[in-house]
């Protein structure tokens, strides 16, 4: 999500940054589940991917 090639806690931190209004360059990518909203559901989606690894 944040472009570093890994799915990890850094992606969750980036989503939180987007939700807080910073790191807006990642806003489109932060909508992990594609529902046009960046929220805790996107964080849950990243956690789900991490759990499958």
mmJSON file of the N, C-alpha and C atoms, coordinates in Angstrom:
{"data_MODEL":{"atom_site":{
"group_PDB":["ATOM","ATOM","ATOM","ATOM","ATOM","ATOM","ATOM","ATOM","ATOM","ATOM","ATOM","ATOM","ATOM","ATOM","ATOM","ATOM","ATOM","ATOM","ATOM","ATOM","ATOM","ATOM","ATOM","ATOM","ATOM","ATOM","ATOM","ATOM","ATOM","ATOM","ATOM","ATOM","ATOM","ATOM","ATOM","ATOM","ATOM","ATOM","ATOM","ATOM","ATOM","ATOM","ATOM","ATOM","ATOM","ATOM","ATOM","ATOM","ATOM","ATOM","ATOM","ATOM","ATOM","ATOM","ATOM","ATOM","ATOM","ATOM","ATOM","ATOM","ATOM","ATOM","ATOM","ATOM","ATOM","ATOM","ATOM","ATOM","ATOM","ATOM","ATOM","ATOM","ATOM","ATOM","ATOM","ATOM","ATOM","ATOM","ATOM","ATOM","ATOM","ATOM","ATOM","ATOM","ATOM","ATOM","ATOM","ATOM","ATOM","ATOM","ATOM","ATOM","ATOM","ATOM","ATOM","ATOM","ATOM","ATOM","ATOM","ATOM","ATOM","ATOM","ATOM","ATOM","ATOM","ATOM","ATOM","ATOM","ATOM","ATOM","ATOM","ATOM","ATOM","ATOM","ATOM","ATOM","ATOM","ATOM","ATOM","ATOM","ATOM","ATOM","ATOM","ATOM","ATOM","ATOM","ATOM","ATOM","ATOM","ATOM","ATOM","ATOM","ATOM","ATOM","ATOM","ATOM","ATOM","ATOM","ATOM","ATOM","ATOM","ATOM","ATOM","ATOM","ATOM","ATOM","ATOM","ATOM","ATOM","ATOM","ATOM","ATOM","ATOM","ATOM","ATOM","ATOM","ATOM","ATOM","ATOM"],
"id":[1,2,3,4,5,6,7,8,9,10,11,12,13,14,15,16,17,18,19,20,21,22,23,24,25,26,27,28,29,30,31,32,33,34,35,36,37,38,39,40,41,42,43,44,45,46,47,48,49,50,51,52,53,54,55,56,57,58,59,60,61,62,63,64,65,66,67,68,69,70,71,72,73,74,75,76,77,78,79,80,81,82,83,84,85,86,87,88,89,90,91,92,93,94,95,96,97,98,99,100,101,102,103,104,105,106,107,108,109,110,111,112,113,114,115,116,117,118,119,120,121,122,123,124,125,126,127,128,129,130,131,132,133,134,135,136,137,138,139,140,141,142,143,144,145,146,147,148,149,150,151,152,153,154,155,156,157,158,159],
"type_symbol":["N","C","C","N","C","C","N","C","C","N","C","C","N","C","C","N","C","C","N","C","C","N","C","C","N","C","C","N","C","C","N","C","C","N","C","C","N","C","C","N","C","C","N","C","C","N","C","C","N","C","C","N","C","C","N","C","C","N","C","C","N","C","C","N","C","C","N","C","C","N","C","C","N","C","C","N","C","C","N","C","C","N","C","C","N","C","C","N","C","C","N","C","C","N","C","C","N","C","C","N","C","C","N","C","C","N","C","C","N","C","C","N","C","C","N","C","C","N","C","C","N","C","C","N","C","C","N","C","C","N","C","C","N","C","C","N","C","C","N","C","C","N","C","C","N","C","C","N","C","C","N","C","C","N","C","C","N","C","C"],
"label_atom_id":["N","CA","C","N","CA","C","N","CA","C","N","CA","C","N","CA","C","N","CA","C","N","CA","C","N","CA","C","N","CA","C","N","CA","C","N","CA","C","N","CA","C","N","CA","C","N","CA","C","N","CA","C","N","CA","C","N","CA","C","N","CA","C","N","CA","C","N","CA","C","N","CA","C","N","CA","C","N","CA","C","N","CA","C","N","CA","C","N","CA","C","N","CA","C","N","CA","C","N","CA","C","N","CA","C","N","CA","C","N","CA","C","N","CA","C","N","CA","C","N","CA","C","N","CA","C","N","CA","C","N","CA","C","N","CA","C","N","CA","C","N","CA","C","N","CA","C","N","CA","C","N","CA","C","N","CA","C","N","CA","C","N","CA","C","N","CA","C","N","CA","C","N","CA","C","N","CA","C","N","CA","C","N","CA","C"],
"label_alt_id":[null,null,null,null,null,null,null,null,null,null,null,null,null,null,null,null,null,null,null,null,null,null,null,null,null,null,null,null,null,null,null,null,null,null,null,null,null,null,null,null,null,null,null,null,null,null,null,null,null,null,null,null,null,null,null,null,null,null,null,null,null,null,null,null,null,null,null,null,null,null,null,null,null,null,null,null,null,null,null,null,null,null,null,null,null,null,null,null,null,null,null,null,null,null,null,null,null,null,null,null,null,null,null,null,null,null,null,null,null,null,null,null,null,null,null,null,null,null,null,null,null,null,null,null,null,null,null,null,null,null,null,null,null,null,null,null,null,null,null,null,null,null,null,null,null,null,null,null,null,null,null,null,null,null,null,null,null,null,null],
"label_comp_id":["UNK","UNK","UNK","UNK","UNK","UNK","UNK","UNK","UNK","UNK","UNK","UNK","UNK","UNK","UNK","UNK","UNK","UNK","UNK","UNK","UNK","UNK","UNK","UNK","UNK","UNK","UNK","UNK","UNK","UNK","UNK","UNK","UNK","UNK","UNK","UNK","UNK","UNK","UNK","UNK","UNK","UNK","UNK","UNK","UNK","UNK","UNK","UNK","UNK","UNK","UNK","UNK","UNK","UNK","UNK","UNK","UNK","UNK","UNK","UNK","UNK","UNK","UNK","UNK","UNK","UNK","UNK","UNK","UNK","UNK","UNK","UNK","UNK","UNK","UNK","UNK","UNK","UNK","UNK","UNK","UNK","UNK","UNK","UNK","UNK","UNK","UNK","UNK","UNK","UNK","UNK","UNK","UNK","UNK","UNK","UNK","UNK","UNK","UNK","UNK","UNK","UNK","UNK","UNK","UNK","UNK","UNK","UNK","UNK","UNK","UNK","UNK","UNK","UNK","UNK","UNK","UNK","UNK","UNK","UNK","UNK","UNK","UNK","UNK","UNK","UNK","UNK","UNK","UNK","UNK","UNK","UNK","UNK","UNK","UNK","UNK","UNK","UNK","UNK","UNK","UNK","UNK","UNK","UNK","UNK","UNK","UNK","UNK","UNK","UNK","UNK","UNK","UNK","UNK","UNK","UNK","UNK","UNK","UNK"],
"label_asym_id":["A","A","A","A","A","A","A","A","A","A","A","A","A","A","A","A","A","A","A","A","A","A","A","A","A","A","A","A","A","A","A","A","A","A","A","A","A","A","A","A","A","A","A","A","A","A","A","A","A","A","A","A","A","A","A","A","A","A","A","A","A","A","A","A","A","A","A","A","A","A","A","A","A","A","A","A","A","A","A","A","A","A","A","A","A","A","A","A","A","A","A","A","A","A","A","A","A","A","A","A","A","A","A","A","A","A","A","A","A","A","A","A","A","A","A","A","A","A","A","A","A","A","A","A","A","A","A","A","A","A","A","A","A","A","A","A","A","A","A","A","A","A","A","A","A","A","A","A","A","A","A","A","A","A","A","A","A","A","A"],
"label_entity_id":["1","1","1","1","1","1","1","1","1","1","1","1","1","1","1","1","1","1","1","1","1","1","1","1","1","1","1","1","1","1","1","1","1","1","1","1","1","1","1","1","1","1","1","1","1","1","1","1","1","1","1","1","1","1","1","1","1","1","1","1","1","1","1","1","1","1","1","1","1","1","1","1","1","1","1","1","1","1","1","1","1","1","1","1","1","1","1","1","1","1","1","1","1","1","1","1","1","1","1","1","1","1","1","1","1","1","1","1","1","1","1","1","1","1","1","1","1","1","1","1","1","1","1","1","1","1","1","1","1","1","1","1","1","1","1","1","1","1","1","1","1","1","1","1","1","1","1","1","1","1","1","1","1","1","1","1","1","1","1"],
"label_seq_id":[1,1,1,2,2,2,3,3,3,4,4,4,5,5,5,6,6,6,7,7,7,8,8,8,9,9,9,10,10,10,11,11,11,12,12,12,13,13,13,14,14,14,15,15,15,16,16,16,17,17,17,18,18,18,19,19,19,20,20,20,21,21,21,22,22,22,23,23,23,24,24,24,25,25,25,26,26,26,27,27,27,28,28,28,29,29,29,30,30,30,31,31,31,32,32,32,33,33,33,34,34,34,35,35,35,36,36,36,37,37,37,38,38,38,39,39,39,40,40,40,41,41,41,42,42,42,43,43,43,44,44,44,45,45,45,46,46,46,47,47,47,48,48,48,49,49,49,50,50,50,51,51,51,52,52,52,53,53,53],
"pdbx_PDB_ins_code":[null,null,null,null,null,null,null,null,null,null,null,null,null,null,null,null,null,null,null,null,null,null,null,null,null,null,null,null,null,null,null,null,null,null,null,null,null,null,null,null,null,null,null,null,null,null,null,null,null,null,null,null,null,null,null,null,null,null,null,null,null,null,null,null,null,null,null,null,null,null,null,null,null,null,null,null,null,null,null,null,null,null,null,null,null,null,null,null,null,null,null,null,null,null,null,null,null,null,null,null,null,null,null,null,null,null,null,null,null,null,null,null,null,null,null,null,null,null,null,null,null,null,null,null,null,null,null,null,null,null,null,null,null,null,null,null,null,null,null,null,null,null,null,null,null,null,null,null,null,null,null,null,null,null,null,null,null,null,null],
"Cartn_x":[0.816,0.0,0.862,1.926,2.771,3.917,3.963,4.931,6.262,6.403,7.687,7.77,6.722,6.739,6.394,6.084,5.735,4.365,3.657,2.399,2.719,2.714,3.12,2.519,2.982,2.462,2.68,3.687,3.921,2.737,2.091,0.907,-0.237,-0.396,-1.436,-1.14,0.122,0.5,0.207,0.438,0.158,-1.335,-2.155,-3.609,-4.033,-3.479,-3.805,-3.388,-2.216,-1.764,-2.734,-3.226,-4.196,-5.489,-5.928,-7.141,-6.972,-5.757,-5.476,-5.265,-5.196,-5.055,-3.648,-2.708,-1.356,-1.135,-0.017,0.274,-0.822,-1.37,-2.468,-2.053,-0.754,-0.313,-0.678,-0.983,-1.363,-2.87,-3.644,-5.09,-5.758,-5.45,-6.088,-5.703,-4.443,-3.988,-4.463,-4.724,-5.154,-6.559,-7.338,-8.672,-8.51,-7.982,-7.607,-8.808,-9.952,-11.113,-11.981,-11.61,-12.291,-13.675,-13.983,-15.322,-15.368,-14.31,-14.207,-14.134,-13.788,-13.617,-12.384,-11.546,-10.388,-10.773,-10.896,-11.343,-10.798,-11.297,-10.782,-11.026,-11.979,-12.21,-10.995,-10.309,-9.099,-7.974,-7.888,-6.901,-7.194,-8.459,-8.844,-8.477,-8.612,-8.245,-6.752,-5.936,-4.487,-4.169,-4.813,-4.592,-4.963,-6.062,-6.469,-5.401,-4.82,-3.764,-2.549,-2.19,-1.046,-1.272,-2.491,-2.817,-2.688,-2.899,-2.824,-1.394,-0.456,0.937,1.643],
"Cartn_y":[-1.186,0.0,1.252,1.25,2.449,2.416,1.386,1.328,0.68,0.099,-0.507,-1.985,-2.531,-3.923,-4.949,-4.503,-5.421,-5.056,-6.059,-5.82,-5.979,-4.85,-4.884,-3.711,-3.549,-2.517,-1.115,-0.94,0.363,0.757,-0.218,0.077,0.567,-0.048,0.382,1.806,2.088,3.428,4.447,4.079,4.992,5.255,4.229,4.414,5.363,5.189,6.079,7.507,7.664,9.004,9.639,8.863,9.382,9.774,8.936,9.242,10.531,10.803,11.993,13.235,13.041,14.177,14.415,13.586,13.683,12.51,12.493,11.429,11.306,12.422,12.38,11.857,11.782,11.214,9.726,9.105,7.693,7.494,8.556,8.453,7.413,7.397,6.423,4.998,4.786,3.446,3.032,3.998,3.683,3.092,3.304,2.696,1.25,0.441,-0.938,-1.764,-1.584,-2.41,-1.835,-0.662,-0.104,0.45,0.872,1.41,2.937,3.562,5.006,5.789,5.103,5.724,5.12,5.95,5.454,5.445,4.237,4.093,2.804,2.444,1.264,-0.024,-0.037,-1.227,-1.502,-0.45,-0.621,-1.208,-0.767,-1.339,-2.816,-3.164,-4.569,-5.387,-4.811,-5.519,-5.826,-4.863,-5.101,-6.168,-6.137,-7.16,-8.534,-8.632,-9.908,-10.447,-9.578,-10.001,-10.453,-9.711,-10.088,-11.434,-11.722,-12.981,-14.164,-13.92,-14.99,-15.308,-14.449,-14.631,-15.69],
"Cartn_z":[0.0,0.0,0.0,0.789,0.855,-0.147,-0.973,-2.058,-1.733,-0.536,-0.192,-0.552,-1.156,-1.604,-0.547,0.66,1.748,2.304,2.793,3.501,4.978,5.681,7.086,7.856,9.089,9.971,9.389,8.57,7.94,7.055,6.434,5.625,6.507,7.656,8.594,9.071,9.378,9.806,8.721,7.464,6.357,6.237,6.412,6.376,7.488,8.672,9.792,9.471,8.859,8.457,7.461,6.513,5.541,6.259,7.181,7.934,8.746,9.222,10.026,9.17,7.853,6.957,6.452,6.854,6.305,5.355,4.663,3.686,2.634,2.2,1.242,-0.124,-0.409,-1.68,-1.765,-0.631,-0.61,-0.507,-0.595,-0.358,-1.245,-2.53,-3.432,-3.063,-2.73,-2.372,-0.981,-0.107,1.26,1.298,0.242,0.162,-0.299,0.592,0.267,-0.178,0.474,0.144,-0.968,-1.502,-2.67,-2.435,-1.206,-0.934,-0.983,-1.526,-1.711,-0.398,0.692,1.991,2.644,3.24,3.983,5.456,6.006,7.386,7.995,9.163,9.861,9.081,8.186,7.361,6.466,6.04,5.234,6.087,7.334,8.249,8.452,8.64,8.811,7.587,6.409,5.18,5.142,5.562,5.6,6.635,7.789,8.815,8.275,7.539,6.938,6.008,5.176,4.263,5.059,6.101,6.92,7.599,8.012,8.679,7.736,6.432,5.445,5.039,5.42,4.996,5.826],
"occupancy":[1.0,1.0,1.0,1.0,1.0,1.0,1.0,1.0,1.0,1.0,1.0,1.0,1.0,1.0,1.0,1.0,1.0,1.0,1.0,1.0,1.0,1.0,1.0,1.0,1.0,1.0,1.0,1.0,1.0,1.0,1.0,1.0,1.0,1.0,1.0,1.0,1.0,1.0,1.0,1.0,1.0,1.0,1.0,1.0,1.0,1.0,1.0,1.0,1.0,1.0,1.0,1.0,1.0,1.0,1.0,1.0,1.0,1.0,1.0,1.0,1.0,1.0,1.0,1.0,1.0,1.0,1.0,1.0,1.0,1.0,1.0,1.0,1.0,1.0,1.0,1.0,1.0,1.0,1.0,1.0,1.0,1.0,1.0,1.0,1.0,1.0,1.0,1.0,1.0,1.0,1.0,1.0,1.0,1.0,1.0,1.0,1.0,1.0,1.0,1.0,1.0,1.0,1.0,1.0,1.0,1.0,1.0,1.0,1.0,1.0,1.0,1.0,1.0,1.0,1.0,1.0,1.0,1.0,1.0,1.0,1.0,1.0,1.0,1.0,1.0,1.0,1.0,1.0,1.0,1.0,1.0,1.0,1.0,1.0,1.0,1.0,1.0,1.0,1.0,1.0,1.0,1.0,1.0,1.0,1.0,1.0,1.0,1.0,1.0,1.0,1.0,1.0,1.0,1.0,1.0,1.0,1.0,1.0,1.0],
"B_iso_or_equiv":[0.0,0.0,0.0,0.0,0.0,0.0,0.0,0.0,0.0,0.0,0.0,0.0,0.0,0.0,0.0,0.0,0.0,0.0,0.0,0.0,0.0,0.0,0.0,0.0,0.0,0.0,0.0,0.0,0.0,0.0,0.0,0.0,0.0,0.0,0.0,0.0,0.0,0.0,0.0,0.0,0.0,0.0,0.0,0.0,0.0,0.0,0.0,0.0,0.0,0.0,0.0,0.0,0.0,0.0,0.0,0.0,0.0,0.0,0.0,0.0,0.0,0.0,0.0,0.0,0.0,0.0,0.0,0.0,0.0,0.0,0.0,0.0,0.0,0.0,0.0,0.0,0.0,0.0,0.0,0.0,0.0,0.0,0.0,0.0,0.0,0.0,0.0,0.0,0.0,0.0,0.0,0.0,0.0,0.0,0.0,0.0,0.0,0.0,0.0,0.0,0.0,0.0,0.0,0.0,0.0,0.0,0.0,0.0,0.0,0.0,0.0,0.0,0.0,0.0,0.0,0.0,0.0,0.0,0.0,0.0,0.0,0.0,0.0,0.0,0.0,0.0,0.0,0.0,0.0,0.0,0.0,0.0,0.0,0.0,0.0,0.0,0.0,0.0,0.0,0.0,0.0,0.0,0.0,0.0,0.0,0.0,0.0,0.0,0.0,0.0,0.0,0.0,0.0,0.0,0.0,0.0,0.0,0.0,0.0],
"pdbx_formal_charge":[null,null,null,null,null,null,null,null,null,null,null,null,null,null,null,null,null,null,null,null,null,null,null,null,null,null,null,null,null,null,null,null,null,null,null,null,null,null,null,null,null,null,null,null,null,null,null,null,null,null,null,null,null,null,null,null,null,null,null,null,null,null,null,null,null,null,null,null,null,null,null,null,null,null,null,null,null,null,null,null,null,null,null,null,null,null,null,null,null,null,null,null,null,null,null,null,null,null,null,null,null,null,null,null,null,null,null,null,null,null,null,null,null,null,null,null,null,null,null,null,null,null,null,null,null,null,null,null,null,null,null,null,null,null,null,null,null,null,null,null,null,null,null,null,null,null,null,null,null,null,null,null,null,null,null,null,null,null,null],
"auth_seq_id":[1,1,1,2,2,2,3,3,3,4,4,4,5,5,5,6,6,6,7,7,7,8,8,8,9,9,9,10,10,10,11,11,11,12,12,12,13,13,13,14,14,14,15,15,15,16,16,16,17,17,17,18,18,18,19,19,19,20,20,20,21,21,21,22,22,22,23,23,23,24,24,24,25,25,25,26,26,26,27,27,27,28,28,28,29,29,29,30,30,30,31,31,31,32,32,32,33,33,33,34,34,34,35,35,35,36,36,36,37,37,37,38,38,38,39,39,39,40,40,40,41,41,41,42,42,42,43,43,43,44,44,44,45,45,45,46,46,46,47,47,47,48,48,48,49,49,49,50,50,50,51,51,51,52,52,52,53,53,53],
"auth_comp_id":["UNK","UNK","UNK","UNK","UNK","UNK","UNK","UNK","UNK","UNK","UNK","UNK","UNK","UNK","UNK","UNK","UNK","UNK","UNK","UNK","UNK","UNK","UNK","UNK","UNK","UNK","UNK","UNK","UNK","UNK","UNK","UNK","UNK","UNK","UNK","UNK","UNK","UNK","UNK","UNK","UNK","UNK","UNK","UNK","UNK","UNK","UNK","UNK","UNK","UNK","UNK","UNK","UNK","UNK","UNK","UNK","UNK","UNK","UNK","UNK","UNK","UNK","UNK","UNK","UNK","UNK","UNK","UNK","UNK","UNK","UNK","UNK","UNK","UNK","UNK","UNK","UNK","UNK","UNK","UNK","UNK","UNK","UNK","UNK","UNK","UNK","UNK","UNK","UNK","UNK","UNK","UNK","UNK","UNK","UNK","UNK","UNK","UNK","UNK","UNK","UNK","UNK","UNK","UNK","UNK","UNK","UNK","UNK","UNK","UNK","UNK","UNK","UNK","UNK","UNK","UNK","UNK","UNK","UNK","UNK","UNK","UNK","UNK","UNK","UNK","UNK","UNK","UNK","UNK","UNK","UNK","UNK","UNK","UNK","UNK","UNK","UNK","UNK","UNK","UNK","UNK","UNK","UNK","UNK","UNK","UNK","UNK","UNK","UNK","UNK","UNK","UNK","UNK","UNK","UNK","UNK","UNK","UNK","UNK"],
"auth_asym_id":["A","A","A","A","A","A","A","A","A","A","A","A","A","A","A","A","A","A","A","A","A","A","A","A","A","A","A","A","A","A","A","A","A","A","A","A","A","A","A","A","A","A","A","A","A","A","A","A","A","A","A","A","A","A","A","A","A","A","A","A","A","A","A","A","A","A","A","A","A","A","A","A","A","A","A","A","A","A","A","A","A","A","A","A","A","A","A","A","A","A","A","A","A","A","A","A","A","A","A","A","A","A","A","A","A","A","A","A","A","A","A","A","A","A","A","A","A","A","A","A","A","A","A","A","A","A","A","A","A","A","A","A","A","A","A","A","A","A","A","A","A","A","A","A","A","A","A","A","A","A","A","A","A","A","A","A","A","A","A"],
"auth_atom_id":["N","CA","C","N","CA","C","N","CA","C","N","CA","C","N","CA","C","N","CA","C","N","CA","C","N","CA","C","N","CA","C","N","CA","C","N","CA","C","N","CA","C","N","CA","C","N","CA","C","N","CA","C","N","CA","C","N","CA","C","N","CA","C","N","CA","C","N","CA","C","N","CA","C","N","CA","C","N","CA","C","N","CA","C","N","CA","C","N","CA","C","N","CA","C","N","CA","C","N","CA","C","N","CA","C","N","CA","C","N","CA","C","N","CA","C","N","CA","C","N","CA","C","N","CA","C","N","CA","C","N","CA","C","N","CA","C","N","CA","C","N","CA","C","N","CA","C","N","CA","C","N","CA","C","N","CA","C","N","CA","C","N","CA","C","N","CA","C","N","CA","C","N","CA","C","N","CA","C","N","CA","C","N","CA","C"],
"pdbx_PDB_model_num":[1,1,1,1,1,1,1,1,1,1,1,1,1,1,1,1,1,1,1,1,1,1,1,1,1,1,1,1,1,1,1,1,1,1,1,1,1,1,1,1,1,1,1,1,1,1,1,1,1,1,1,1,1,1,1,1,1,1,1,1,1,1,1,1,1,1,1,1,1,1,1,1,1,1,1,1,1,1,1,1,1,1,1,1,1,1,1,1,1,1,1,1,1,1,1,1,1,1,1,1,1,1,1,1,1,1,1,1,1,1,1,1,1,1,1,1,1,1,1,1,1,1,1,1,1,1,1,1,1,1,1,1,1,1,1,1,1,1,1,1,1,1,1,1,1,1,1,1,1,1,1,1,1,1,1,1,1,1,1]
}}}
